[in-house]
Amino acid sequence: MNTFFEGGLGKTLVIIGIVFLAVASVGQLMGLRYIGAGVAAANTISVSGHGEVEATPDIATFTFSVVSDKATVKAAQDGATAKQNAVDAYLKDAGIADKDIQTSGYSVYPQYDYNNGTQTLRAYEVRQSTTVKVRDVSKAGDVLAGVVGKGVTEVNGPTLTFDDPSAPQKDARAKAIADAKAKAEVLAQQLGVSIVRVTSFSESGGGMPGPIPYAAKAAYGMGGGDSSANISAGQNKVTDDVSITYEIK
């Protein structure tokens, strides 16, 4: 009786142990996203790749300011508002959407005269800055000249860029990756090894041109708004650089 009991118990314990090991093994496998995950690559090579594309910009962005100097803050604000309203009306007539006209700055500063060490309040300066996005680059010169003709004395820009910058950046990235891959294949052949998989990837890029200087004639007492600026879209160069590490065997 005891022998049978001990033998049965032993078999039961063996079966329980097998089931436990099986469950543990399944759990470990489920924790792995793919075969070989978590195993650090012993042998690797690292290469860099560079890619660049040229594309015609389809957006021109510039910033302008209206300035008003008056004896009181209210008078200065009213003067700046009147100028800004005139410019806004012109921009809307020129087909610029409300979403492409954004106030980017507003300031009020006292202006002083200094005479023999004495400070005297002369006026208050109100300055309102606006950023405008022109979605037809061919019209950017006319729009610039138009805002100057409405009393704007300061213009910065335009910056020529893309409505969807991710599109040319994607093309530049693809070229950079292809460049890195080609280098890795040549290097592997020279070393007499085979490429297994990518173990790491990093990217840097997005080179864009800076703004084109444009001086408003009215700022220098030369009138302004009598002719349009010649804005040429040309092409922007977009670059991308990658670094890729491959496991080899």
C-alpha positions in Angstrom: 0.0 0.0 0.0 2.7 2.5 1.0 4.8 1.5 -2.0 1.9 2.1 -4.4 1.2 5.5 -2.7 4.8 6.6 -2.9 5.1 5.5 -6.5 1.9 7.3 -7.5 2.9 10.5 -5.7 6.3 10.5 -7.4 4.7 10.2 -10.8 2.3 13.0 -10.0 5.2 15.3 -8.9 7.1 14.5 -12.1 4.0 15.5 -14.2 3.5 18.7 -12.3 7.2 19.6 -12.8 6.9 19.0 -16.5 3.8 21.2 -16.8 5.4 23.9 -14.8 8.5 24.0 -17.1 6.3 24.0 -20.1 4.3 27.0 -18.9 7.4 28.8 -18.0 8.9 28.2 -21.4 5.8 29.4 -23.1 5.8 32.6 -21.0 9.4 33.3 -21.9 8.7 32.8 -25.6 5.7 35.1 -25.4 7.9 37.8 -23.8 10.1 37.8 -26.9 9.0 40.0 -29.8 11.0 38.0 -32.3 13.6 35.3 -32.3 16.9 36.6 -31.1 15.4 39.6 -29.3 17.3 40.7 -26.3 20.5 39.1 -27.6 23.2 41.8 -28.2 24.9 41.6 -31.5 28.5 40.4 -31.1 29.9 41.7 -34.4 28.7 45.0 -36.0 29.7 47.6 -38.5 28.5 51.2 -38.5 28.1 53.4 -41.6 26.8 56.9 -42.3 24.7 58.0 -45.2 23.9 61.4 -46.8 21.0 62.4 -49.0 19.8 65.6 -50.5 17.1 66.7 -52.9 16.2 70.0 -54.5 12.6 71.1 -54.7 10.7 74.3 -55.6 9.3 76.0 -52.5 5.6 76.7 -52.6 5.2 79.0 -49.6 6.6 82.5 -48.9 6.5 83.8 -45.3 7.3 87.3 -44.2 6.8 89.5 -41.2 6.0 93.2 -41.1 5.4 95.9 -38.4 3.3 99.0 -38.2 4.6 101.7 -35.8 2.7 104.6 -34.2 4.2 107.4 -32.1 1.7 109.6 -30.2 1.6 111.7 -27.1 -0.6 109.2 -25.2 -0.8 105.4 -25.1 -4.4 105.4 -26.4 -3.5 107.7 -29.3 -0.6 105.5 -30.2 -2.7 102.4 -30.1 -5.4 104.0 -32.2 -2.8 105.0 -34.8 -1.3 101.5 -34.9 -4.7 99.9 -35.1 -5.7 102.1 -38.0 -2.6 101.2 -40.0 -3.0 97.5 -39.1 -6.7 97.5 -40.2 -5.7 99.1 -43.6 -3.0 96.4 -44.1 -5.4 93.6 -43.1 -8.0 94.8 -45.5 -5.4 94.9 -48.3 -4.2 91.4 -47.5 -7.8 90.0 -47.6 -8.4 91.7 -50.9 -5.2 90.1 -52.2 -6.6 86.7 -51.4 -4.7 86.0 -48.2 -6.8 83.8 -45.9 -7.4 84.8 -42.3 -5.5 81.6 -41.1 -2.4 82.9 -42.9 -2.3 86.3 -41.1 -1.0 86.0 -37.5 -0.1 88.7 -35.0 3.5 87.8 -33.9 4.3 90.8 -31.6 2.8 93.8 -29.8 4.7 96.3 -27.7 4.2 99.7 -26.1 7.3 101.8 -25.2 7.7 105.3 -23.8 9.9 107.6 -25.8 12.1 110.1 -24.0 14.1 113.2 -25.0 17.3 113.9 -23.1 18.6 117.4 -22.6 21.4 118.4 -20.2 20.8 115.3 -18.1 17.1 115.9 -18.0 14.7 113.1 -19.2 11.4 114.3 -20.7 8.6 112.0 -21.9 8.1 112.8 -25.6 5.7 110.1 -26.8 4.6 106.5 -26.7 5.5 104.1 -29.4 3.2 101.2 -30.3 4.6 98.5 -32.5 2.5 95.6 -33.9 4.1 92.8 -35.9 2.3 90.4 -38.2 3.5 87.2 -39.9 1.9 86.5 -43.3 2.0 83.3 -45.3 1.6 83.7 -49.1 0.7 80.4 -50.7 1.4 81.5 -54.3 5.1 82.4 -54.4 4.7 84.2 -57.7 2.5 86.8 -55.9 4.8 87.3 -53.0 6.5 90.4 -54.5 3.2 92.1 -55.2 2.0 91.4 -51.6 5.2 92.8 -50.1 5.0 96.0 -52.1 1.3 96.3 -51.3 1.8 96.2 -47.5 4.5 98.8 -47.7 2.1 101.0 -49.6 -0.3 100.8 -46.7 2.0 102.3 -44.2 4.3 99.4 -43.2 7.8 100.6 -42.4 9.5 97.3 -41.5 9.5 94.1 -43.5 11.5 90.9 -42.7 11.6 88.1 -45.2 10.5 86.4 -47.2 11.4 82.9 -46.1 10.7 80.5 -49.0 9.8 77.0 -47.8 7.3 74.2 -48.3 3.7 73.8 -47.2 4.4 70.1 -46.5 8.2 70.0 -45.6 7.9 66.3 -44.7 7.6 65.4 -48.4 11.1 66.5 -49.6 12.5 65.4 -46.2 11.2 61.9 -46.8 12.9 61.8 -50.2 16.2 63.0 -48.7 16.0 60.4 -46.0 15.4 57.6 -48.5 18.6 58.7 -50.4 20.6 58.8 -47.1 19.5 55.3 -46.2 20.3 54.0 -49.6 23.7 55.6 -49.4 24.4 54.0 -46.0 23.2 50.6 -47.2 25.4 50.7 -50.3 28.4 51.6 -48.1 27.6 48.7 -45.7 27.3 46.2 -48.6 30.7 47.3 -50.0 32.3 47.2 -46.6 30.9 43.7 -45.8 32.2 42.4 -49.1 35.6 43.7 -48.4 35.6 42.2 -45.0 34.3 38.9 -46.2 31.3 38.9 -44.0 27.5 39.0 -44.4 25.0 41.5 -43.2 22.3 40.1 -40.8 20.1 42.9 -39.7 20.0 46.6 -38.5 20.7 47.0 -34.8 20.5 50.8 -34.5 19.5 53.8 -36.5 19.9 57.6 -36.0 19.0 60.6 -38.2 19.7 64.3 -38.4 18.8 66.6 -41.2 16.3 69.2 -42.4 18.6 71.9 -43.8 16.6 74.9 -45.0 17.6 78.3 -46.5 17.4 81.5 -44.4 15.2 84.5 -45.1 15.9 86.8 -48.1 16.5 90.4 -46.9 13.9 92.9 -48.1 14.1 96.6 -47.1 10.9 98.6 -47.2 11.5 101.8 -49.1 9.1 103.7 -46.9 11.4 103.1 -44.0 14.0 105.3 -45.6 11.7 108.1 -46.7 11.7 106.9 -50.3 8.0 106.2 -50.7 7.2 102.6 -51.2 4.6 100.4 -52.8 5.2 101.8 -56.2 6.6 98.6 -57.6 6.7 94.9 -56.6 9.8 93.1 -55.3 11.2 90.5 -57.6 10.9 87.2 -55.6 12.2 84.2 -57.4 11.3 80.8 -55.9 14.3 78.9 -57.2 14.9 75.6 -55.5 15.6 74.7 -51.9 18.1 72.0 -51.0 16.9 69.6 -48.3 19.4 67.4 -46.7 19.3 64.4 -44.4 22.1 62.4 -42.7 21.7 58.9 -41.1 23.9 56.6 -39.1 23.1 52.8 -39.3 24.7 49.9 -37.4 24.4 46.4 -38.9 25.0 43.1 -37.3 27.4 40.9 -39.4 28.4 37.3 -39.4 
